[in-house]
Amino acid sequence: MKRSNNLFKPGDIVKIQKTGESVTIRKWQYVKNMKRYSYIVDEHPSTFYFEEEFEKIDK
């Protein structure tokens, strides 16, 4: 079953809570054994982040 309840989609610009840096979501995946979503961003392609590490940016 494909999951799609994640908050962010590719192309969304979000803020990393810890650093305040604005980044662009490149891709996401659901990590079944952890029951949460992970994301890769354009600015740091070798690092993954979890959904709770981001803040939505109000447009």
N, C-alpha and C positions, 0 to 999 in steps of 0.2 A: 504494500500500500504506500503510495507516494504522499508525503506530508507537505503541507504548504501553509502552515500556521505561523511561519516566521515573520518577524516584524519588518525585516529589511530585504530589499530586492537589489539585484545588480543595477548599478547606476545611481543608487541612493547615496546622498552625501550625509554622513553622520559624524559625530564628534566622539573621539576616544575619551572617556571620562577621566582617566588617569592623567593624560597629558594635555587635554584640551584641543588636540590637533584635529582638524577636519580632514576626513578621508572619504574615498569613494569605494563602495562595495564592489568587488569584482565577481565573487561567487560565494555561494553558501552551500552547506550540506547539513543534514540531520545526523547527529551522532547517536545512534540507537541505544548503545549501552549506557550513555550518559544522559539520555533523554533531553537533549538540548541542541541548539543550532550553533554551528561554527561558521565563521566568515573569513574570507581572505580579501584584503583591500589592495587597491592599485599601488598605493604608496609604500606598502610593506609586504610584497608578495610571498616572502619566505616565512611570515608569521601568521598565525591564525588567532582569531579573537572569538569570544563567545558573546552572544546577544546582550547579556547584562553589562558588558564592558563599554557599550555604546550609548550615546544619547541622541535622540532625534534632534535635528536642527529645524527650527521653525522658519518657514519661508515667508 
